[in-house]
Amino acid sequence: MKKESMKKKSLILALMLAVAISGGVYAYTYTTSSGTIGATADDDIATVQAEAEVDQPDWDSLSPTPGGTETLRPNAAGDEGNISNAHGAAYPDHYQNVDDVTPDGLITDVYSDESAWARDLYNIEDHSVGTDIITAVRIYAHAMSDDLPIQTSIKIVFKSGATVTEGIEQTITTSWADYSQTWITNPATGAAFTWTDIDSLQIGISLREANSGKESFVTQVYVEVDYGEPISGEAPTGDLFTITPEGDYTGDLQVRVYLANTDALTKAYYYLNMKLYLESSVEAGETPNYRLLALENGVATFNLRDFTGGVALTLSVTGGSYSLVSNDTSEWDAGYSLTPEFYCDVTQR
């Protein structure tokens, strides 16, 4: 037994691969993303074989892209044009005064010297670059006041469907500056923005005097749409192992599945929970019928009672959830891994 124990230690430490140990007590198999290597003996009580890669959960499918931002500018009149003054095009062409890529100051703008709020809306160009999930919508206005402000004088506005949403009141200063408002979800629907929402969006401003009879100017309005792949969702499913008790074996067995690379996983995942299911196990007949393997616990245990050998059993990931640290892998710590590595052992009970 001492010789066998030293052989086991040598294989695990030098090769990082576990093998089936003879002796009629237990069998080990270690799997990595590239496969499984095992050795079997006639008197093993069970063998454990990794499923083919095509049947394994597709962990690579969780690999995110960094996402990006698409900028969209006014290209047509919207449903409202109530700001009375402009340098440049008159209503309904006010959008031409605020569609600058580089703001041109008082050359073209819209402005107000009235005490009551007045609102302009502008249609925008359709998106052409953005993909995946919209994570934020941010509308900007480049504005200034003709005198020291005594009151708020600008609100960022957008219209989605039939709903007009106004941002908070903001105070314009006597220097040109950007004023903005960000929305994570669409107030018109209560859900995340969709690209259909964006393509039908109208953006704009509500404006009034900053001081009595003094103008508030806006020379540029545009929207930035942040997007990226989702960084949380359901864990991929698939088969991990086939466990086959020896044909002559009868009795009770215990199966344990360990996470072998938790440290690397925590550099990619905020959390990872996997629902493991072993057919014909005691746990398969319970509610819930799975055992949860997570970064926090590192092991899931199953029991086979009064079992007759020779029947192959499949151990699978049937569900679960995950959340990544970021959708930009450059922000992950070095040595990260998306692919869990599992160590499975079968012991006699």
C-alpha positions in Angstrom: 0.0 0.0 0.0 2.9 2.4 0.7 4.2 1.8 -2.8 0.8 2.5 -4.4 0.4 5.7 -2.2 3.7 7.0 -3.4 2.8 6.3 -7.0 -0.5 8.2 -6.6 1.4 11.2 -5.1 3.9 11.2 -7.9 1.3 11.1 -10.7 -0.9 13.9 -9.2 2.0 16.2 -8.4 4.2 15.6 -11.5 1.5 15.1 -14.1 -1.5 16.9 -12.5 -3.6 13.9 -13.7 -5.3 11.5 -11.4 -5.5 7.9 -12.3 -7.6 4.9 -11.2 -5.9 3.3 -8.3 -6.0 -0.4 -7.9 -6.7 -2.1 -4.6 -10.5 -2.5 -4.7 -11.2 0.6 -2.6 -11.7 3.6 -4.9 -11.1 5.0 -8.4 -10.1 8.5 -9.4 -10.3 10.4 -12.7 -9.2 14.0 -13.3 -10.5 16.0 -16.2 -9.2 19.3 -17.7 -10.5 21.3 -20.6 -8.4 19.1 -22.9 -9.5 15.7 -21.7 -9.0 12.9 -19.2 -6.2 10.4 -18.7 -6.9 7.5 -16.4 -5.6 4.0 -15.6 -7.8 1.2 -14.7 -7.3 -2.1 -12.9 -9.3 -5.3 -12.8 -10.3 -4.9 -9.1 -11.4 -1.2 -9.2 -14.9 -0.8 -7.8 -15.7 1.8 -10.4 -14.3 3.7 -13.3 -14.9 7.4 -14.1 -14.5 8.7 -17.6 -14.9 12.3 -18.8 -17.5 12.8 -21.4 -16.5 13.8 -25.0 -15.8 17.5 -25.4 -18.8 17.9 -27.6 -21.1 16.8 -24.7 -19.4 19.0 -22.1 -20.8 22.4 -21.0 -19.5 25.1 -23.4 -17.7 27.3 -21.0 -16.1 29.3 -23.9 -19.6 30.5 -24.8 -19.4 32.8 -21.7 -16.3 34.6 -23.0 -17.4 38.3 -23.4 -16.4 41.0 -25.8 -15.5 44.5 -24.4 -18.5 46.2 -25.8 -18.4 49.8 -26.9 -20.2 53.1 -27.3 -22.1 54.4 -30.4 -22.7 58.1 -30.8 -25.9 59.2 -32.6 -26.8 62.8 -33.6 -29.9 64.6 -34.7 -30.9 64.2 -38.4 -34.5 65.4 -38.5 -37.1 67.4 -36.7 -38.8 65.7 -33.8 -42.4 66.0 -32.5 -41.8 69.2 -30.6 -40.1 72.6 -31.5 -41.1 75.0 -28.8 -37.8 76.8 -28.2 -38.5 80.2 -29.9 -35.0 81.5 -30.7 -32.2 80.2 -32.9 -29.0 81.2 -34.6 -29.2 79.3 -37.9 -32.1 77.3 -39.2 -35.6 78.2 -38.0 -38.1 75.6 -36.8 -38.8 72.9 -38.0 -35.1 72.6 -38.8 -33.7 73.4 -35.3 -31.9 70.0 -35.4 -29.5 71.5 -37.9 -28.3 73.9 -35.2 -27.4 71.2 -32.7 -26.1 68.4 -34.9 -22.5 69.5 -34.8 -19.7 66.9 -34.4 -17.6 69.7 -33.0 -19.7 72.4 -31.3 -19.5 75.7 -33.1 -20.7 78.0 -30.3 -23.0 80.8 -31.2 -22.7 80.2 -34.9 -25.6 77.8 -34.8 -27.7 77.1 -31.7 -31.1 77.3 -30.1 -31.6 79.6 -27.1 -34.2 80.9 -24.7 -34.6 84.2 -22.8 -38.1 83.4 -21.5 -39.1 82.4 -17.9 -41.2 79.4 -18.9 -39.7 76.1 -19.9 -39.7 75.3 -23.7 -38.9 72.0 -25.2 -37.3 70.8 -28.5 -37.2 67.2 -29.7 -35.0 65.8 -32.5 -35.0 62.6 -34.4 -31.7 60.8 -34.6 -29.9 58.6 -37.1 -30.4 54.8 -36.8 -27.6 52.8 -35.1 -25.1 51.0 -37.3 -22.4 49.7 -35.0 -23.8 48.8 -31.7 -24.6 45.1 -30.9 -25.5 43.0 -27.9 -27.1 44.3 -24.8 -27.6 48.1 -24.2 -26.2 48.9 -20.8 -26.8 52.7 -20.7 -28.1 55.6 -22.7 -26.5 59.0 -22.1 -27.7 62.3 -23.7 -25.5 65.3 -23.8 -26.1 69.0 -24.4 -23.3 71.6 -24.9 -24.6 74.8 -23.4 -23.8 78.2 -21.8 -25.5 81.2 -20.2 -25.3 84.8 -21.2 -25.2 85.9 -17.5 -24.5 84.5 -14.1 -27.3 82.1 -13.4 -29.9 82.6 -10.7 -31.9 79.5 -11.5 -31.7 76.1 -13.2 -32.2 76.5 -17.0 -31.7 73.1 -18.8 -33.2 69.6 -18.7 -32.1 66.7 -20.9 -35.1 65.2 -22.6 -36.0 62.1 -24.7 -39.1 60.6 -26.1 -39.6 56.8 -26.5 -42.8 55.7 -28.0 -45.4 58.0 -26.6 -43.6 58.8 -23.4 -41.5 61.9 -22.9 -39.0 61.7 -20.1 -37.2 64.8 -18.7 -34.0 64.6 -16.6 -33.2 66.7 -13.6 -33.0 70.5 -13.7 -29.4 71.7 -14.2 -27.7 75.1 -13.9 -25.9 76.5 -16.9 -22.8 78.6 -16.3 -21.3 81.4 -18.4 -18.7 79.0 -20.0 -19.5 76.4 -22.6 -19.8 73.0 -20.9 -21.4 69.6 -21.4 -24.6 68.7 -19.5 -25.8 65.1 -19.5 -28.2 62.6 -18.1 -27.9 58.8 -18.1 -30.6 56.2 -18.1 -29.9 52.5 -17.6 -33.5 51.4 -18.3 -36.2 52.9 -20.5 -38.8 54.7 -18.4 -41.3 54.1 -21.2 -41.1 50.3 -20.8 -39.5 49.8 -17.4 -37.0 47.4 -19.1 -33.6 47.7 -20.7 -33.4 49.7 -23.9 -33.5 47.7 -27.1 -32.0 48.7 -30.4 -35.6 49.2 -31.7 -36.1 51.7 -28.9 -32.9 53.5 -30.0 -33.8 53.7 -33.7 -37.1 55.3 -32.8 -35.7 57.6 -30.1 -36.1 61.4 -30.1 -33.6 63.4 -28.0 -33.7 67.0 -27.0 -33.7 69.7 -24.3 -36.0 71.8 -22.2 -34.7 75.3 -21.8 -35.4 78.6 -20.0 -33.6 81.8 -19.1 -30.7 81.4 -16.6 -31.2 85.0 -15.3 -34.0 87.5 -15.9 -34.1 88.1 -19.6 -30.7 86.5 -20.2 -30.3 83.8 -22.8 -29.5 80.1 -22.3 -27.8 78.7 -25.4 -27.4 75.1 -26.6 -25.2 74.4 -29.6 -24.9 70.6 -29.6 -27.1 67.7 -28.6 -26.3 64.0 -29.1 -26.7 60.6 -27.5 -24.2 57.9 -26.5 -25.4 54.3 -26.3 -23.2 52.0 -24.3 -23.5 48.3 -25.2 -21.8 45.0 -24.4 -22.5 41.3 -24.0 -24.3 40.3 -20.8 -21.9 39.4 -18.0 -24.4 37.3 -16.0 -26.9 34.6 -16.9 -27.5 30.9 -16.9 -24.6 28.4 -16.6 -24.1 26.2 -19.7 -25.3 22.6 -19.4 -23.8 19.3 -20.5 -22.4 16.0 -19.3 -19.3 15.8 -17.2 -18.6 12.1 -16.4 -19.7 8.6 -17.0 -19.4 6.6 -13.8 -19.5 2.8 -14.1 -19.4 0.6 -11.0 -17.6 -2.7 -11.5 -20.0 -5.4 -12.8 -19.6 -7.6 -9.8 -20.0 -4.9 -7.2 -23.0 -4.6 -5.0 -23.5 -2.2 -2.1 -23.3 1.5 -1.4 -21.0 4.1 -3.1 -20.3 7.8 -2.6 -19.4 10.1 -5.5 -17.7 13.4 -4.8 -17.0 16.1 -7.4 -14.5 18.8 -6.6 -13.6 22.1 -8.3 -9.9 21.9 -8.9 -9.1 25.4 -10.1 -11.2 27.7 -7.9 -8.4 30.3 -7.7 -8.3 30.8 -11.5 -12.1 30.8 -11.7 -12.5 33.6 -9.1 -10.4 35.8 -11.3 -13.1 35.6 -14.0 -16.3 35.0 -12.1 -18.0 37.1 -9.5 -20.0 34.0 -8.8 -20.5 30.6 -10.4 -23.1 28.1 -9.3 -23.6 24.8 -11.0 -26.5 22.3 -10.5 -25.0 18.8 -10.7 -27.2 15.8 -11.3 -26.2 12.1 -11.0 -28.8 9.7 -12.3 -29.9 6.9 -10.0 -28.3 8.6 -7.0 -30.2 9.1 -3.7 -30.2 12.9 -4.4 -31.8 12.4 -7.9 -35.0 11.3 -6.1 -35.1 14.2 -3.7 -36.3 17.8 -4.1 -34.3 19.5 -5.4 -32.8 16.6 -7.4 -29.4 18.2 -7.8 -26.4 19.3 -5.6 -25.0 22.8 -6.0 -21.3 23.1 -6.7 -20.1 26.7 -6.3 -16.9 28.7 -5.9 -17.7 28.9 -2.2 -18.2 25.3 -1.4 -15.9 23.5 -3.9 -17.5 20.1 -3.6 -20.7 18.2 -4.3 -21.5 14.8 -2.9 -23.8 12.0 -4.2 -24.8 8.6 -2.8 -25.6 5.3 -4.5 -27.3 2.8 -2.2 -27.8 -0.9 -2.7 -26.3 -0.5 -6.1 -25.6 -3.3 -8.5 -22.6 -2.7 -10.7 -22.2 -2.8 -14.5 -24.6 0.1 -15.2 -23.1 3.4 -16.6 -24.3 6.6 -14.9 -24.0 10.1 -16.2 -23.1 13.0 -14.0 -24.2 16.3 -15.6 -24.5 20.1 -15.2 -28.2 20.7 -15.6 -28.3 24.4 -14.7 -27.0 27.2 -12.6 -26.0 30.8 -12.8 -22.9 33.0 -13.2 -21.7 36.5 -13.1 -18.4 37.7 -14.6 -16.1 40.2 -13.0 -16.3 42.4 -16.1 -17.2 42.1 -19.8 -13.7 43.3 -20.6 -11.2 40.4 -20.1 -8.3 42.9 -19.9 -9.7 43.9 -16.4 -9.5 40.3 -15.2 -6.5 39.2 -13.0 -3.7 37.3 -14.7 -4.2 33.5 -14.6 -8.0 33.6 -14.9 -10.0 30.7 -16.4 -13.6 30.4 -17.6 -13.4 26.6 -17.7 -14.0 24.7 -14.4 -11.8 21.7 -13.9 -13.3 18.9 -12.0 -11.9 16.1 -9.9 -14.2 13.1 -9.3 -13.8 10.2 -6.9 -15.9 7.2 -6.1 -15.5 5.5 -2.7 -17.0 2.4 -1.1 -19.4 3.1 1.8 
